[in-house]
């Protein structure tokens, strides 16, 4: 079944999705490396890049990376990696301490955990380290409201999850990095909401059962690849999101080496019978109506925050109109001849999200 015909082709094009006005883009990893070196590792020489584990998800490969030379306890690469992890985690810890974030002291225990190599650490020494670096950079990003950065930090540290299972750690890190990106303000925010909407739909679908099957899509991937379900459920979930991303859906997903290995273990017949059905199901789930509903709720949250501020009503109104114009500089809003009654009631209070959906649907024509 084709993708929702109400959605223009560029809705599904990843080429339309720049990460931010500071070039934090997936397609521009060099720019991200530069920011990481500048803000986290200024001691690195111009010719040296940050260190990551890029081996396979097994203890033998990790041991070669960690020990390399039997004459020394740890290899230079592992020492560099640990030094960079210490810089990054301490950067996050100091930021949390500055704003008295609850649970920030747990980052010391998390750092100690990272110092102990194990087969599960392959996830945190590679893609997980990249997530930590992105979090550290975006916590300092003024394009994200301070209140949102603080809220995301609280959720990252909640329940001491970073001191527990490695899969749980990775999921918390991935969620925090994604939420920070989603809240980048300005002209890029709608694109972040688009990615967030696509990711949410794809994630929920991965955990569902296709039709009358007894297992979810992600469980089917584990079984078809001959991998243990409990240990690889997160990798299977990420594999499906990476496949959706590769098929052109607007989904932000960090590369996951374990997910790549799962995919390599799949037979072509399994990809046809599981991934193809997942993609077809996803085409039916991602819709123009769903996206309008999603961003309407996001706008409503933003408008509620504006209305609770100490600004005069005229200033609040202008801030709200400015937010709406992110969808496109439409004279329908700039002239203020019509439209405000779609947003405010006669007493100057915000209407509910259902009323806002009409306005968003009209404006969204400019981007869909």
C-alpha positions in Angstrom: 0.0 0.0 0.0 1.5 3.4 -0.9 2.4 6.1 1.7 -0.3 8.5 2.7 -1.1 10.5 -0.5 -1.8 13.6 1.6 1.9 13.7 2.5 4.3 15.3 -0.1 7.3 13.3 -1.1 9.7 15.6 0.8 7.9 14.6 4.0 9.6 11.2 3.7 12.9 12.6 2.4 15.8 12.6 4.9 17.5 15.1 2.7 15.1 17.7 4.0 16.1 17.2 7.6 19.0 19.3 8.8 19.6 18.7 12.4 20.1 22.3 13.6 21.4 25.8 12.8 24.7 24.8 14.3 25.2 21.9 11.8 24.5 19.1 14.3 23.3 16.9 11.5 23.5 13.2 11.1 24.8 13.6 7.6 27.5 15.9 8.9 29.4 13.9 11.4 32.6 16.0 10.8 30.8 19.0 12.2 29.7 17.0 15.3 33.3 15.8 15.7 34.5 19.4 15.6 32.0 20.4 18.3 33.0 17.4 20.5 36.7 18.2 20.2 36.1 21.9 20.8 33.8 21.6 23.8 34.8 18.3 25.4 38.3 17.4 24.3 40.2 20.6 23.5 43.4 18.7 24.4 43.2 16.5 21.3 45.6 17.3 18.5 44.2 18.5 15.2 44.9 15.1 13.6 43.4 13.0 16.4 39.7 12.1 16.5 37.7 10.9 19.5 38.1 7.2 20.3 35.2 4.7 20.0 35.0 1.0 20.1 33.9 -0.2 16.6 34.4 -3.9 16.9 31.8 -6.6 17.1 29.4 -7.2 20.0 31.5 -9.9 21.7 34.0 -10.2 24.5 36.9 -11.5 22.3 36.8 -8.4 20.1 36.5 -6.1 23.1 39.4 -7.7 24.8 41.6 -7.1 21.8 40.6 -3.4 21.9 41.0 -3.1 25.7 44.3 -5.1 26.2 45.9 -5.3 22.7 49.4 -5.7 24.2 49.9 -8.4 26.8 52.7 -6.4 28.4 50.4 -3.6 29.6 47.2 -3.7 31.7 45.3 -1.6 29.2 45.9 -0.5 25.6 46.5 3.2 24.8 43.2 3.2 22.9 41.3 2.0 25.9 43.0 4.6 28.1 42.1 7.4 25.6 38.5 6.2 25.5 38.3 6.2 29.3 39.8 9.6 29.5 37.3 11.0 27.1 34.4 9.2 28.9 35.6 10.8 32.1 35.6 14.3 30.5 32.2 13.8 29.0 30.5 12.4 32.1 32.0 15.0 34.3 30.8 17.7 31.9 27.3 16.4 32.3 27.7 16.0 36.0 28.9 19.6 36.5 26.0 20.9 34.4 23.5 18.9 36.5 25.2 20.1 39.7 25.0 23.8 38.5 21.2 23.4 38.4 20.9 21.1 41.4 19.4 18.2 39.4 18.3 15.4 41.6 20.3 12.2 41.2 23.4 13.9 39.6 25.6 12.2 42.1 24.7 8.9 40.5 26.9 9.8 37.5 30.0 9.1 39.5 28.8 5.5 39.9 27.9 5.4 36.2 31.5 6.4 35.4 32.9 3.7 37.6 30.7 1.2 35.8 32.2 2.4 32.5 35.7 1.6 33.7 34.9 -2.1 34.0 35.1 -3.8 30.5 32.5 -6.5 29.8 30.9 -7.9 26.7 27.8 -5.6 27.2 30.0 -2.5 27.3 30.5 -2.8 23.6 27.3 -0.8 23.3 28.4 2.0 25.6 32.0 2.2 24.4 30.8 2.8 20.8 27.4 4.3 20.0 26.7 5.0 23.7 29.7 7.2 24.0 28.6 9.2 21.0 25.2 9.7 22.7 26.9 10.9 25.9 28.9 13.4 23.9 25.8 14.7 22.1 24.0 15.0 25.4 26.9 17.0 26.9 27.0 19.4 23.9 23.2 19.9 23.7 22.9 20.6 27.5 24.8 23.8 26.8 22.8 24.6 23.7 20.9 27.9 24.1 18.5 27.0 21.2 16.9 24.6 23.7 15.0 26.1 26.5 16.7 25.7 29.9 13.6 24.3 31.5 13.5 21.6 28.8 17.2 20.7 29.3 16.6 20.4 33.0 13.6 18.2 32.6 15.4 15.9 30.2 18.3 15.7 32.6 16.0 14.7 35.4 14.5 11.9 33.3 17.9 10.7 32.3 18.9 10.3 35.9 15.6 9.0 37.3 15.5 5.7 39.2 19.3 5.3 39.0 18.8 3.6 35.7 22.3 4.5 34.5 23.7 2.3 37.3 21.7 -0.7 36.2 21.6 -2.9 33.1 23.5 -1.8 30.1 20.6 -2.0 27.7 18.6 0.3 30.1 21.5 2.7 30.1 21.7 2.9 26.4 18.0 3.4 26.1 18.1 6.3 28.6 21.0 7.9 26.7 19.3 7.5 23.3 16.1 9.0 24.7 17.8 12.0 26.3 19.8 12.8 23.1 16.7 12.5 21.0 14.6 14.6 23.3 17.3 17.3 23.3 17.4 17.4 19.5 13.6 17.5 19.4 13.5 20.6 21.6 16.0 22.6 19.5 14.1 25.9 19.0 13.7 28.1 16.0 13.1 27.2 12.3 14.3 23.7 12.7 11.9 22.7 15.4 9.1 21.5 13.1 11.6 19.2 11.4 12.5 17.8 14.8 8.9 17.2 15.6 8.5 15.4 12.3 11.4 13.1 13.3 9.9 12.7 16.7 6.5 11.8 15.3 8.0 9.3 12.9 10.2 7.7 15.6 7.3 7.4 18.0 5.1 5.6 15.5 7.9 3.3 14.4 8.8 2.5 18.0 5.3 1.7 19.0 4.8 -0.5 15.9 8.0 -2.4 16.5 6.6 -3.6 19.9 3.3 -4.7 18.3 2.4 -8.1 16.8 1.9 -8.1 13.1 -1.7 -9.2 12.4 -2.4 -12.5 14.2 1.2 -13.4 15.0 2.0 -14.4 18.6 5.2 -12.3 18.7 6.0 -8.6 18.1 8.1 -7.5 15.2 11.1 -7.0 17.4 10.8 -10.5 19.0 10.4 -12.0 15.5 13.7 -10.3 14.5 15.5 -11.8 17.5 14.2 -15.3 16.8 14.9 -15.1 13.0 18.5 -14.1 13.6 19.0 -16.8 16.2 19.6 -14.3 19.0 18.4 -14.4 22.6 15.3 -12.3 23.0 16.0 -10.8 26.4 19.5 -9.8 25.6 18.8 -8.4 22.1 15.3 -6.9 22.2 16.7 -3.4 22.2 19.0 -4.2 19.2 16.0 -5.7 17.3 14.0 -2.6 18.1 16.8 -0.4 16.8 17.2 -2.6 13.7 13.6 -2.0 12.7 13.9 1.8 13.2 17.2 1.8 11.2 15.3 -0.1 8.4 12.5 2.4 8.5 15.1 5.2 8.3 16.8 3.5 5.3 13.4 3.3 3.6 13.0 7.1 3.7 10.8 7.6 6.7 11.6 10.7 8.8 13.1 8.9 11.8 16.1 9.9 13.9 18.0 6.8 15.0 21.6 6.4 16.2 23.5 3.6 14.6 23.6 0.5 16.8 26.4 -2.1 16.1 24.4 -4.8 17.8 21.4 -4.0 15.5 23.6 -4.2 12.5 24.9 -7.6 13.5 21.3 -8.8 14.0 20.5 -7.7 10.5 23.5 -9.4 9.1 22.4 -12.7 10.7 19.0 -12.5 9.0 18.3 -14.5 5.9 16.9 -12.6 2.9 13.7 -14.6 3.2 13.3 -13.4 6.8 13.9 -9.8 5.7 11.1 -10.1 3.1 8.7 -11.7 5.5 9.3 -9.5 8.6 10.9 -6.2 7.5 8.8 -5.8 4.4 5.6 -6.4 6.4 6.8 -3.9 9.1 7.5 -1.3 6.5 4.1 -1.8 4.8 2.4 -1.5 8.2 4.4 1.6 9.0 3.3 3.2 5.7 -0.3 2.9 7.0 0.5 4.2 10.4 2.4 7.4 9.5 -0.3 9.8 8.2 -0.8 13.5 7.6 -3.6 13.5 10.1 -1.4 11.9 12.7 1.4 14.4 12.2 -1.0 17.3 12.4 -2.4 16.0 15.6 1.1 15.5 17.0 2.4 18.9 16.2 -0.8 20.5 17.4 -0.2 19.0 20.8 3.4 20.2 20.7 2.3 23.7 19.8 -0.4 23.7 22.6 2.3 22.8 25.1 4.5 25.6 23.9 1.6 28.1 23.9 0.6 27.1 27.4 4.1 27.9 28.6 4.0 31.3 26.9 0.6 32.1 28.4 1.8 31.3 31.9 4.7 33.8 31.5 4.7 37.4 32.9 4.6 39.0 29.5 1.8 41.4 28.5 -1.0 39.8 26.5 0.1 41.6 23.3 3.6 40.1 23.7 2.2 36.6 24.4 0.1 36.9 21.3 3.1 37.9 19.2 5.2 35.1 20.6 2.5 32.6 19.7 2.1 34.0 16.2 5.8 33.8 15.8 5.8 30.2 16.7 3.0 29.5 14.2 5.0 31.2 11.5 7.7 28.5 11.8 5.3 26.5 9.6 5.6 29.2 7.0 5.5 33.0 6.8 1.9 33.2 5.9 0.1 36.5 5.5 -2.9 34.8 7.1 -1.1 35.2 10.4 1.0 38.3 9.8 -1.9 40.6 9.1 -3.9 39.4 12.1 -7.1 40.0 10.1 -8.3 36.5 10.8 -7.0 33.5 12.7 -6.6 34.7 16.3 -10.1 33.6 17.1 -9.0 30.1 16.1 -6.4 30.2 18.9 -7.9 32.5 21.7 -11.4 32.6 23.1 -13.3 35.9 23.8 -11.6 36.2 27.2 -8.1 35.9 25.7 -7.5 32.4 26.9 -6.1 29.6 24.7 -8.6 27.3 23.1 -8.2 23.6 23.4 -5.9 21.5 21.2 -8.8 20.4 19.0 -9.5 23.9 17.9 -5.8 24.4 17.2 -5.7 21.4 14.9 -7.8 23.3 12.3 -5.2 26.1 12.3 -2.3 23.7 12.1 -3.9 21.6 9.3 -4.3 24.8 7.2 -0.7 25.9 7.9 0.7 22.4 7.4 -0.2 22.4 3.8 2.9 24.5 3.3 5.2 21.7 4.4 3.3 18.4 3.7 
